[in-house]
Amino acid sequence: MLDKELKKLIIAMKIWIEAKTANLAVETEMDKMRLKDFTKHVEGQGLNMSGDSSSWPDDFEEDWE
């Protein structure tokens, strides 16, 4: 009796993990699409998101010195 219930539980957990993995893959793709759309929208408003942002901390620190 316990063996059957344990097997059912393991199968259910396996199915749940597979469904969760598929869901995460879909959510990741949707997030990539949203980010791409957001970047396109923001750049359309005049803000360049694809530039090199490494100079930002230097500019920030100079303002506070």
N, CA, C, O and CB atoms as a CASP TS submission, in Angstrom:
PFRMAT TS
TARGET T0000
AUTHOR 0000-0000-0000
METHOD Language model
MODEL 1
PARENT N/A
ATOM      1  N   MET     1       0.823  -1.197   0.000  1.00  0.00           N
ATOM      2  CA  MET     1       0.000   0.000   0.000  1.00  0.00           C
ATOM      3  C   MET     1       0.866   1.260   0.000  1.00  0.00           C
ATOM      4  O   MET     1       0.647   2.178  -0.790  1.00  0.00           O
ATOM      5  CB  MET     1      -0.936  -0.001   1.209  1.00  0.00           C
ATOM      6  N   LEU     2       1.834   1.287   0.881  1.00  0.00           N
ATOM      7  CA  LEU     2       2.712   2.452   0.987  1.00  0.00           C
ATOM      8  C   LEU     2       3.574   2.600  -0.262  1.00  0.00           C
ATOM      9  O   LEU     2       3.851   3.715  -0.703  1.00  0.00           O
ATOM     10  CB  LEU     2       3.602   2.342   2.232  1.00  0.00           C
ATOM     11  N   ASP     3       3.999   1.461  -0.833  1.00  0.00           N
ATOM     12  CA  ASP     3       4.808   1.507  -2.055  1.00  0.00           C
ATOM     13  C   ASP     3       4.044   2.162  -3.196  1.00  0.00           C
ATOM     14  O   ASP     3       4.614   2.969  -3.932  1.00  0.00           O
ATOM     15  CB  ASP     3       5.244   0.097  -2.460  1.00  0.00           C
ATOM     16  N   LYS     4       2.765   1.831  -3.359  1.00  0.00           N
ATOM     17  CA  LYS     4       1.959   2.408  -4.439  1.00  0.00           C
ATOM     18  C   LYS     4       1.798   3.914  -4.252  1.00  0.00           C
ATOM     19  O   LYS     4       1.914   4.682  -5.207  1.00  0.00           O
ATOM     20  CB  LYS     4       0.578   1.732  -4.501  1.00  0.00           C
ATOM     21  N   GLU     5       1.534   4.323  -3.028  1.00  0.00           N
ATOM     22  CA  GLU     5       1.363   5.744  -2.748  1.00  0.00           C
ATOM     23  C   GLU     5       2.673   6.506  -2.949  1.00  0.00           C
ATOM     24  O   GLU     5       2.677   7.631  -3.451  1.00  0.00           O
ATOM     25  CB  GLU     5       0.850   5.946  -1.319  1.00  0.00           C
ATOM     26  N   LEU     6       3.774   5.886  -2.555  1.00  0.00           N
ATOM     27  CA  LEU     6       5.074   6.506  -2.720  1.00  0.00           C
ATOM     28  C   LEU     6       5.414   6.642  -4.206  1.00  0.00           C
ATOM     29  O   LEU     6       5.936   7.673  -4.629  1.00  0.00           O
ATOM     30  CB  LEU     6       6.152   5.692  -1.989  1.00  0.00           C
ATOM     31  N   LYS     7       5.127   5.625  -4.985  1.00  0.00           N
ATOM     32  CA  LYS     7       5.373   5.694  -6.423  1.00  0.00           C
ATOM     33  C   LYS     7       4.529   6.789  -7.067  1.00  0.00           C
ATOM     34  O   LYS     7       5.015   7.537  -7.915  1.00  0.00           O
ATOM     35  CB  LYS     7       5.077   4.342  -7.082  1.00  0.00           C
ATOM     36  N   LYS     8       3.258   6.880  -6.661  1.00  0.00           N
ATOM     37  CA  LYS     8       2.387   7.931  -7.196  1.00  0.00           C
ATOM     38  C   LYS     8       2.914   9.308  -6.835  1.00  0.00           C
ATOM     39  O   LYS     8       2.890  10.226  -7.654  1.00  0.00           O
ATOM     40  CB  LYS     8       0.955   7.766  -6.674  1.00  0.00           C
ATOM     41  N   LEU     9       3.387   9.447  -5.616  1.00  0.00           N
ATOM     42  CA  LEU     9       3.938  10.732  -5.171  1.00  0.00           C
ATOM     43  C   LEU     9       5.182  11.101  -5.970  1.00  0.00           C
ATOM     44  O   LEU     9       5.336  12.252  -6.379  1.00  0.00           O
ATOM     45  CB  LEU     9       4.273  10.684  -3.673  1.00  0.00           C
ATOM     46  N   ILE    10       6.058  10.148  -6.194  1.00  0.00           N
ATOM     47  CA  ILE    10       7.272  10.405  -6.969  1.00  0.00           C
ATOM     48  C   ILE    10       6.920  10.781  -8.400  1.00  0.00           C
ATOM     49  O   ILE    10       7.515  11.703  -8.957  1.00  0.00           O
ATOM     50  CB  ILE    10       8.197   9.177  -6.955  1.00  0.00           C
ATOM     51  N   ILE    11       5.968  10.087  -9.002  1.00  0.00           N
ATOM     52  CA  ILE    11       5.534  10.413 -10.365  1.00  0.00           C
ATOM     53  C   ILE    11       4.926  11.806 -10.416  1.00  0.00           C
ATOM     54  O   ILE    11       5.201  12.576 -11.337  1.00  0.00           O
ATOM     55  CB  ILE    11       4.520   9.374 -10.874  1.00  0.00           C
ATOM     56  N   ALA    12       4.098  12.131  -9.426  1.00  0.00           N
ATOM     57  CA  ALA    12       3.479  13.461  -9.377  1.00  0.00           C
ATOM     58  C   ALA    12       4.537  14.549  -9.222  1.00  0.00           C
ATOM     59  O   ALA    12       4.437  15.602  -9.852  1.00  0.00           O
ATOM     60  CB  ALA    12       2.467  13.542  -8.220  1.00  0.00           C
ATOM     61  N   MET    13       5.537  14.307  -8.401  1.00  0.00           N
ATOM     62  CA  MET    13       6.605  15.287  -8.216  1.00  0.00           C
ATOM     63  C   MET    13       7.412  15.461  -9.504  1.00  0.00           C
ATOM     64  O   MET    13       7.807  16.574  -9.850  1.00  0.00           O
ATOM     65  CB  MET    13       7.530  14.861  -7.062  1.00  0.00           C
ATOM     66  N   LYS    14       7.653  14.358 -10.207  1.00  0.00           N
ATOM     67  CA  LYS    14       8.368  14.431 -11.474  1.00  0.00           C
ATOM     68  C   LYS    14       7.580  15.253 -12.493  1.00  0.00           C
ATOM     69  O   LYS    14       8.147  16.094 -13.190  1.00  0.00           O
ATOM     70  CB  LYS    14       8.636  13.022 -12.019  1.00  0.00           C
ATOM     71  N   ILE    15       6.293  15.011 -12.573  1.00  0.00           N
ATOM     72  CA  ILE    15       5.442  15.767 -13.502  1.00  0.00           C
ATOM     73  C   ILE    15       5.425  17.241 -13.115  1.00  0.00           C
ATOM     74  O   ILE    15       5.486  18.106 -13.988  1.00  0.00           O
ATOM     75  CB  ILE    15       4.000  15.198 -13.514  1.00  0.00           C
ATOM     76  N   TRP    16       5.345  17.538 -11.823  1.00  0.00           N
ATOM     77  CA  TRP    16       5.340  18.916 -11.351  1.00  0.00           C
ATOM     78  C   TRP    16       6.653  19.615 -11.702  1.00  0.00           C
ATOM     79  O   TRP    16       6.647  20.764 -12.144  1.00  0.00           O
ATOM     80  CB  TRP    16       5.102  18.962  -9.837  1.00  0.00           C
ATOM     81  N   ILE    17       7.783  18.920 -11.507  1.00  0.00           N
ATOM     82  CA  ILE    17       9.086  19.515 -11.827  1.00  0.00           C
ATOM     83  C   ILE    17       9.199  19.785 -13.322  1.00  0.00           C
ATOM     84  O   ILE    17       9.704  20.834 -13.723  1.00  0.00           O
ATOM     85  CB  ILE    17      10.233  18.593 -11.367  1.00  0.00           C
ATOM     86  N   GLU    18       8.737  18.858 -14.147  1.00  0.00           N
ATOM     87  CA  GLU    18       8.781  19.067 -15.598  1.00  0.00           C
ATOM     88  C   GLU    18       7.907  20.250 -16.013  1.00  0.00           C
ATOM     89  O   GLU    18       8.298  21.040 -16.872  1.00  0.00           O
ATOM     90  CB  GLU    18       8.329  17.797 -16.334  1.00  0.00           C
ATOM     91  N   ALA    19       6.724  20.373 -15.405  1.00  0.00           N
ATOM     92  CA  ALA    19       5.839  21.491 -15.727  1.00  0.00           C
ATOM     93  C   ALA    19       6.445  22.814 -15.275  1.00  0.00           C
ATOM     94  O   ALA    19       6.361  23.815 -15.987  1.00  0.00           O
ATOM     95  CB  ALA    19       4.465  21.290 -15.078  1.00  0.00           C
ATOM     96  N   LYS    20       7.051  22.821 -14.101  1.00  0.00           N
ATOM     97  CA  LYS    20       7.685  24.035 -13.582  1.00  0.00           C
ATOM     98  C   LYS    20       8.850  24.455 -14.473  1.00  0.00           C
ATOM     99  O   LYS    20       9.039  25.643 -14.731  1.00  0.00           O
ATOM    100  CB  LYS    20       8.172  23.817 -12.136  1.00  0.00           C
ATOM    101  N   THR    21       9.629  23.486 -14.942  1.00  0.00           N
ATOM    102  CA  THR    21      10.750  23.780 -15.832  1.00  0.00           C
ATOM    103  C   THR    21      10.253  24.379 -17.138  1.00  0.00           C
ATOM    104  O   THR    21      10.820  25.354 -17.632  1.00  0.00           O
ATOM    105  CB  THR    21      11.570  22.512 -16.107  1.00  0.00           C
ATOM    106  N   ALA    22       9.201  23.804 -17.698  1.00  0.00           N
ATOM    107  CA  ALA    22       8.634  24.338 -18.936  1.00  0.00           C
ATOM    108  C   ALA    22       8.102  25.750 -18.714  1.00  0.00           C
ATOM    109  O   ALA    22       8.278  26.623 -19.564  1.00  0.00           O
ATOM    110  CB  ALA    22       7.511  23.419 -19.459  1.00  0.00           C
ATOM    111  N   ASN    23       7.455  25.976 -17.577  1.00  0.00           N
ATOM    112  CA  ASN    23       6.919  27.288 -17.253  1.00  0.00           C
ATOM    113  C   ASN    23       8.040  28.319 -17.139  1.00  0.00           C
ATOM    114  O   ASN    23       7.905  29.437 -17.636  1.00  0.00           O
ATOM    115  CB  ASN    23       6.117  27.228 -15.950  1.00  0.00           C
ATOM    116  N   LEU    24       9.130  27.956 -16.497  1.00  0.00           N
ATOM    117  CA  LEU    24      10.261  28.878 -16.368  1.00  0.00           C
ATOM    118  C   LEU    24      10.868  29.204 -17.718  1.00  0.00           C
ATOM    119  O   LEU    24      11.282  30.339 -17.952  1.00  0.00           O
ATOM    120  CB  LEU    24      11.324  28.291 -15.453  1.00  0.00           C
ATOM    121  N   ALA    25      10.929  28.224 -18.609  1.00  0.00           N
ATOM    122  CA  ALA    25      11.473  28.477 -19.945  1.00  0.00           C
ATOM    123  C   ALA    25      10.601  29.481 -20.697  1.00  0.00           C
ATOM    124  O   ALA    25      11.115  30.378 -21.365  1.00  0.00           O
ATOM    125  CB  ALA    25      11.583  27.161 -20.745  1.00  0.00           C
ATOM    126  N   VAL    26       9.286  29.328 -20.586  1.00  0.00           N
ATOM    127  CA  VAL    26       8.364  30.252 -21.251  1.00  0.00           C
ATOM    128  C   VAL    26       8.478  31.646 -20.633  1.00  0.00           C
ATOM    129  O   VAL    26       8.520  32.640 -21.358  1.00  0.00           O
ATOM    130  CB  VAL    26       6.905  29.734 -21.153  1.00  0.00           C
ATOM    131  N   GLU    27       8.528  31.727 -19.313  1.00  0.00           N
ATOM    132  CA  GLU    27       8.659  33.022 -18.645  1.00  0.00           C
ATOM    133  C   GLU    27       9.964  33.719 -19.025  1.00  0.00           C
ATOM    134  O   GLU    27       9.993  34.939 -19.188  1.00  0.00           O
ATOM    135  CB  GLU    27       8.586  32.843 -17.129  1.00  0.00           C
ATOM    136  N   THR    28      11.037  32.952 -19.165  1.00  0.00           N
ATOM    137  CA  THR    28      12.318  33.534 -19.569  1.00  0.00           C
ATOM    138  C   THR    28      12.223  34.125 -20.965  1.00  0.00           C
ATOM    139  O   THR    28      12.709  35.232 -21.199  1.00  0.00           O
ATOM    140  CB  THR    28      13.432  32.482 -19.516  1.00  0.00           C
ATOM    141  N   GLU    29      11.614  33.415 -21.886  1.00  0.00           N
ATOM    142  CA  GLU    29      11.442  33.930 -23.246  1.00  0.00           C
ATOM    143  C   GLU    29      10.571  35.185 -23.251  1.00  0.00           C
ATOM    144  O   GLU    29      10.867  36.146 -23.960  1.00  0.00           O
ATOM    145  CB  GLU    29      10.823  32.855 -24.151  1.00  0.00           C
ATOM    146  N   MET    30       9.497  35.174 -22.460  1.00  0.00           N
ATOM    147  CA  MET    30       8.632  36.352 -22.384  1.00  0.00           C
ATOM    148  C   MET    30       9.396  37.544 -21.803  1.00  0.00           C
ATOM    149  O   MET    30       9.250  38.667 -22.284  1.00  0.00           O
ATOM    150  CB  MET    30       7.381  36.051 -21.529  1.00  0.00           C
ATOM    151  N   ASP    31      10.200  37.305 -20.784  1.00  0.00           N
ATOM    152  CA  ASP    31      10.986  38.391 -20.195  1.00  0.00           C
ATOM    153  C   ASP    31      11.993  38.955 -21.191  1.00  0.00           C
ATOM    154  O   ASP    31      12.220  40.164 -21.228  1.00  0.00           O
ATOM    155  CB  ASP    31      11.712  37.901 -18.943  1.00  0.00           C
ATOM    156  N   LYS    32      12.599  38.085 -21.998  1.00  0.00           N
ATOM    157  CA  LYS    32      13.526  38.565 -23.027  1.00  0.00           C
ATOM    158  C   LYS    32      12.800  39.443 -24.031  1.00  0.00           C
ATOM    159  O   LYS    32      13.315  40.481 -24.445  1.00  0.00           O
ATOM    160  CB  LYS    32      14.201  37.386 -23.746  1.00  0.00           C
ATOM    161  N   MET    33      11.597  39.024 -24.423  1.00  0.00           N
ATOM    162  CA  MET    33      10.813  39.808 -25.374  1.00  0.00           C
ATOM    163  C   MET    33      10.404  41.142 -24.767  1.00  0.00           C
ATOM    164  O   MET    33      10.449  42.169 -25.443  1.00  0.00           O
ATOM    165  CB  MET    33       9.573  39.029 -25.820  1.00  0.00           C
ATOM    166  N   ARG    34      10.006  41.138 -23.498  1.00  0.00           N
ATOM    167  CA  ARG    34       9.626  42.379 -22.816  1.00  0.00           C
ATOM    168  C   ARG    34      10.810  43.336 -22.722  1.00  0.00           C
ATOM    169  O   ARG    34      10.664  44.538 -22.939  1.00  0.00           O
ATOM    170  CB  ARG    34       9.082  42.075 -21.412  1.00  0.00           C
ATOM    171  N   LEU    35      11.982  42.795 -22.396  1.00  0.00           N
ATOM    172  CA  LEU    35      13.175  43.634 -22.288  1.00  0.00           C
ATOM    173  C   LEU    35      13.520  44.233 -23.640  1.00  0.00           C
ATOM    174  O   LEU    35      13.867  45.411 -23.730  1.00  0.00           O
ATOM    175  CB  LEU    35      14.364  42.825 -21.744  1.00  0.00           C
ATOM    176  N   LYS    36      13.430  43.440 -24.679  1.00  0.00           N
ATOM    177  CA  LYS    36      13.718  43.938 -26.023  1.00  0.00           C
ATOM    178  C   LYS    36      12.731  45.038 -26.406  1.00  0.00           C
ATOM    179  O   LYS    36      13.127  46.061 -26.964  1.00  0.00           O
ATOM    180  CB  LYS    36      13.665  42.789 -27.050  1.00  0.00           C
ATOM    181  N   ASP    37      11.446  44.830 -26.109  1.00  0.00           N
ATOM    182  CA  ASP    37      10.427  45.828 -26.402  1.00  0.00           C
ATOM    183  C   ASP    37      10.645  47.092 -25.576  1.00  0.00           C
ATOM    184  O   ASP    37      10.517  48.203 -26.092  1.00  0.00           O
ATOM    185  CB  ASP    37       9.034  45.257 -26.138  1.00  0.00           C
ATOM    186  N   PHE    38      10.975  46.926 -24.295  1.00  0.00           N
ATOM    187  CA  PHE    38      11.220  48.069 -23.425  1.00  0.00           C
ATOM    188  C   PHE    38      12.420  48.879 -23.920  1.00  0.00           C
ATOM    189  O   PHE    38      12.380  50.109 -23.962  1.00  0.00           O
ATOM    190  CB  PHE    38      11.451  47.600 -21.979  1.00  0.00           C
ATOM    191  N   THR    39      13.494  48.165 -24.295  1.00  0.00           N
ATOM    192  CA  THR    39      14.685  48.850 -24.794  1.00  0.00           C
ATOM    193  C   THR    39      14.364  49.633 -26.054  1.00  0.00           C
ATOM    194  O   THR    39      14.823  50.764 -26.216  1.00  0.00           O
ATOM    195  CB  THR    39      15.811  47.847 -25.068  1.00  0.00           C
ATOM    196  N   LYS    40      13.586  49.047 -26.942  1.00  0.00           N
ATOM    197  CA  LYS    40      13.210  49.734 -28.179  1.00  0.00           C
ATOM    198  C   LYS    40      12.371  50.977 -27.864  1.00  0.00           C
ATOM    199  O   LYS    40      12.563  52.031 -28.470  1.00  0.00           O
ATOM    200  CB  LYS    40      12.429  48.779 -29.116  1.00  0.00           C
ATOM    201  N   HIS    41      11.444  50.847 -26.916  1.00  0.00           N
ATOM    202  CA  HIS    41      10.593  51.973 -26.532  1.00  0.00           C
ATOM    203  C   HIS    41      11.414  53.096 -25.912  1.00  0.00           C
ATOM    204  O   HIS    41      11.233  54.262 -26.263  1.00  0.00           O
ATOM    205  CB  HIS    41       9.510  51.514 -25.554  1.00  0.00           C
ATOM    206  N   VAL    42      12.316  52.755 -24.991  1.00  0.00           N
ATOM    207  CA  VAL    42      13.118  53.756 -24.295  1.00  0.00           C
ATOM    208  C   VAL    42      14.059  54.453 -25.275  1.00  0.00           C
ATOM    209  O   VAL    42      14.232  55.670 -25.210  1.00  0.00           O
ATOM    210  CB  VAL    42      13.920  53.109 -23.148  1.00  0.00           C
ATOM    211  N   GLU    43      14.665  53.689 -26.180  1.00  0.00           N
ATOM    212  CA  GLU    43      15.553  54.306 -27.156  1.00  0.00           C
ATOM    213  C   GLU    43      14.764  55.196 -28.114  1.00  0.00           C
ATOM    214  O   GLU    43      15.295  56.182 -28.626  1.00  0.00           O
ATOM    215  CB  GLU    43      16.321  53.231 -27.937  1.00  0.00           C
ATOM    216  N   GLY    44      13.489  54.848 -28.359  1.00  0.00           N
ATOM    217  CA  GLY    44      12.633  55.696 -29.175  1.00  0.00           C
ATOM    218  C   GLY    44      12.335  57.017 -28.494  1.00  0.00           C
ATOM    219  O   GLY    44      12.035  58.010 -29.158  1.00  0.00           O
ATOM    220  N   GLN    45      12.417  57.035 -27.165  1.00  0.00           N
ATOM    221  CA  GLN    45      12.197  58.259 -26.402  1.00  0.00           C
ATOM    222  C   GLN    45      13.472  59.088 -26.266  1.00  0.00           C
ATOM    223  O   GLN    45      13.449  60.182 -25.703  1.00  0.00           O
ATOM    224  CB  GLN    45      11.655  57.921 -25.026  1.00  0.00           C
ATOM    225  N   GLY    46      14.597  58.558 -26.790  1.00  0.00           N
ATOM    226  CA  GLY    46      15.828  59.335 -26.785  1.00  0.00           C
ATOM    227  C   GLY    46      16.883  58.872 -25.810  1.00  0.00           C
ATOM    228  O   GLY    46      17.959  59.468 -25.764  1.00  0.00           O
ATOM    229  N   LEU    47      16.631  57.844 -25.031  1.00  0.00           N
ATOM    230  CA  LEU    47      17.615  57.338 -24.079  1.00  0.00           C
ATOM    231  C   LEU    47      18.307  56.142 -24.698  1.00  0.00           C
ATOM    232  O   LEU    47      17.648  55.179 -25.089  1.00  0.00           O
ATOM    233  CB  LEU    47      16.953  56.959 -22.723  1.00  0.00           C
ATOM    234  N   ASN    48      19.629  56.188 -24.792  1.00  0.00           N
ATOM    235  CA  ASN    48      20.377  55.106 -25.408  1.00  0.00           C
ATOM    236  C   ASN    48      20.706  54.057 -24.359  1.00  0.00           C
ATOM    237  O   ASN    48      21.472  54.320 -23.432  1.00  0.00           O
ATOM    238  CB  ASN    48      21.661  55.634 -26.076  1.00  0.00           C
ATOM    239  N   MET    49      20.128  52.869 -24.502  1.00  0.00           N
ATOM    240  CA  MET    49      20.340  51.789 -23.545  1.00  0.00           C
ATOM    241  C   MET    49      21.491  50.877 -23.947  1.00  0.00           C
ATOM    242  O   MET    49      21.960  50.096 -23.120  1.00  0.00           O
ATOM    243  CB  MET    49      19.076  50.977 -23.394  1.00  0.00           C
ATOM    244  N   SER    50      21.955  50.949 -25.173  1.00  0.00           N
ATOM    245  CA  SER    50      22.961  50.010 -25.638  1.00  0.00           C
ATOM    246  C   SER    50      24.380  50.567 -25.532  1.00  0.00           C
ATOM    247  O   SER    50      25.326  49.890 -25.934  1.00  0.00           O
ATOM    248  CB  SER    50      22.673  49.621 -27.062  1.00  0.00           C
ATOM    249  N   GLY    51      24.550  51.742 -25.021  1.00  0.00           N
ATOM    250  CA  GLY    51      25.875  52.347 -24.923  1.00  0.00           C
ATOM    251  C   GLY    51      26.685  51.783 -23.785  1.00  0.00           C
ATOM    252  O   GLY    51      26.193  50.983 -22.989  1.00  0.00           O
ATOM    253  N   ASP    52      27.929  52.203 -23.713  1.00  0.00           N
ATOM    254  CA  ASP    52      28.831  51.758 -22.648  1.00  0.00           C
ATOM    255  C   ASP    52      28.528  52.565 -21.390  1.00  0.00           C
ATOM    256  O   ASP    52      28.661  53.789 -21.375  1.00  0.00           O
ATOM    257  CB  ASP    52      30.335  51.918 -23.068  1.00  0.00           C
ATOM    258  N   SER    53      28.120  51.863 -20.340  1.00  0.00           N
ATOM    259  CA  SER    53      27.749  52.553 -19.098  1.00  0.00           C
ATOM    260  C   SER    53      28.886  52.552 -18.087  1.00  0.00           C
ATOM    261  O   SER    53      28.677  52.923 -16.932  1.00  0.00           O
ATOM    262  CB  SER    53      26.518  51.905 -18.482  1.00  0.00           C
ATOM    263  N   SER    54      30.073  52.149 -18.492  1.00  0.00           N
ATOM    264  CA  SER    54      31.177  52.064 -17.536  1.00  0.00           C
ATOM    265  C   SER    54      31.651  53.438 -17.074  1.00  0.00           C
ATOM    266  O   SER    54      32.295  53.540 -16.030  1.00  0.00           O
ATOM    267  CB  SER    54      32.335  51.304 -18.149  1.00  0.00           C
ATOM    268  N   SER    55      31.353  54.489 -17.819  1.00  0.00           N
ATOM    269  CA  SER    55      31.804  55.817 -17.418  1.00  0.00           C
ATOM    270  C   SER    55      30.854  56.457 -16.404  1.00  0.00           C
ATOM    271  O   SER    55      31.180  57.499 -15.835  1.00  0.00           O
ATOM    272  CB  SER    55      31.938  56.714 -18.643  1.00  0.00           C
ATOM    273  N   TRP    56      29.705  55.863 -16.172  1.00  0.00           N
ATOM    274  CA  TRP    56      28.728  56.461 -15.263  1.00  0.00           C
ATOM    275  C   TRP    56      29.265  56.666 -13.849  1.00  0.00           C
ATOM    276  O   TRP    56      29.089  57.753 -13.299  1.00  0.00           O
ATOM    277  CB  TRP    56      27.499  55.600 -15.208  1.00  0.00           C
ATOM    278  N   PRO    57      29.918  55.662 -13.226  1.00  0.00           N
ATOM    279  CA  PRO    57      30.398  55.914 -11.859  1.00  0.00           C
ATOM    280  C   PRO    57      31.402  57.066 -11.796  1.00  0.00           C
ATOM    281  O   PRO    57      31.411  57.814 -10.819  1.00  0.00           O
ATOM    282  CB  PRO    57      31.038  54.652 -11.293  1.00  0.00           C
ATOM    283  N   ASP    58      32.243  57.223 -12.816  1.00  0.00           N
ATOM    284  CA  ASP    58      33.197  58.330 -12.798  1.00  0.00           C
ATOM    285  C   ASP    58      32.478  59.670 -12.841  1.00  0.00           C
ATOM    286  O   ASP    58      32.826  60.591 -12.102  1.00  0.00           O
ATOM    287  CB  ASP    58      34.170  58.218 -13.973  1.00  0.00           C
ATOM    288  N   ASP    59      31.486  59.777 -13.698  1.00  0.00           N
ATOM    289  CA  ASP    59      30.707  61.016 -13.771  1.00  0.00           C
ATOM    290  C   ASP    59      30.003  61.290 -12.454  1.00  0.00           C
ATOM    291  O   ASP    59      29.957  62.433 -12.000  1.00  0.00           O
ATOM    292  CB  ASP    59      29.683  60.944 -14.910  1.00  0.00           C
ATOM    293  N   PHE    60      29.455  60.255 -11.841  1.00  0.00           N
ATOM    294  CA  PHE    60      28.738  60.404 -10.592  1.00  0.00           C
ATOM    295  C   PHE    60      29.678  60.856  -9.478  1.00  0.00           C
ATOM    296  O   PHE    60      29.343  61.748  -8.699  1.00  0.00           O
ATOM    297  CB  PHE    60      28.055  59.096 -10.214  1.00  0.00           C
ATOM    298  N   GLU    61      30.848  60.241  -9.406  1.00  0.00           N
ATOM    299  CA  GLU    61      31.792  60.595  -8.359  1.00  0.00           C
ATOM    300  C   GLU    61      32.306  62.007  -8.520  1.00  0.00           C
ATOM    301  O   GLU    61      32.532  62.691  -7.522  1.00  0.00           O
ATOM    302  CB  GLU    61      32.946  59.631  -8.347  1.00  0.00           C
ATOM    303  N   GLU    62      32.499  62.471  -9.756  1.00  0.00           N
ATOM    304  CA  GLU    62      32.986  63.824  -9.985  1.00  0.00           C
ATOM    305  C   GLU    62      31.980  64.859  -9.474  1.00  0.00           C
ATOM    306  O   GLU    62      32.369  65.905  -8.955  1.00  0.00           O
ATOM    307  CB  GLU    62      33.264  64.044 -11.477  1.00  0.00           C
ATOM    308  N   ASP    63      30.696  64.562  -9.622  1.00  0.00           N
ATOM    309  CA  ASP    63      29.669  65.497  -9.160  1.00  0.00           C
ATOM    310  C   ASP    63      29.682  65.610  -7.636  1.00  0.00           C
ATOM    311  O   ASP    63      29.329  66.660  -7.100  1.00  0.00           O
ATOM    312  CB  ASP    63      28.278  65.050  -9.647  1.00  0.00           C
ATOM    313  N   TRP    64      30.075  64.572  -6.941  1.00  0.00           N
ATOM    314  CA  TRP    64      30.018  64.574  -5.480  1.00  0.00           C
ATOM    315  C   TRP    64      31.330  64.993  -4.825  1.00  0.00           C
ATOM    316  O   TRP    64      31.389  65.113  -3.602  1.00  0.00           O
ATOM    317  CB  TRP    64      29.632  63.210  -4.989  1.00  0.00           C
ATOM    318  N   GLU    65      32.376  65.216  -5.605  1.00  0.00           N
ATOM    319  CA  GLU    65      33.649  65.598  -5.000  1.00  0.00           C
ATOM    320  C   GLU    65      33.676  67.037  -4.570  1.00  0.00           C
ATOM    321  O   GLU    65      34.686  67.504  -4.043  1.00  0.00           O
ATOM    322  CB  GLU    65      34.769  65.346  -5.950  1.00  0.00           C
TER
END
